[in-house]
Amino acid sequence: MEKISINDIIFATAKIQGRVTASLRLSGIMSMADIIREIKKEIGSASGLLTISLRNMTQGWSRQKSVYLSAIPIRSN
């Protein structure tokens, strides 16, 4: 997997069943878990197969990842 640096600018688009559910510009993140956490905040309690398209504008790479979201809410720290 490509590295994510805290100074990177990441564009993330999330789709469930082909419909865009979130489109975010992120910075100050360090991992894929951070990206998923931000997307989950944006889409709330949606569940299902989530396809995430990422574009790291700082490093110049892009990738696509699929994850399954359950309806169980994420606990805030």
Buried (B, 14 or more C-beta within 10 A) or exposed (E): EEEBEEEBBBBBBBBBEEEEBBEBEBEEBEEBEBBBBBBBEBBEEBEEEBBBBBBBEEBEEEEEBEEEBEEEEEEEE
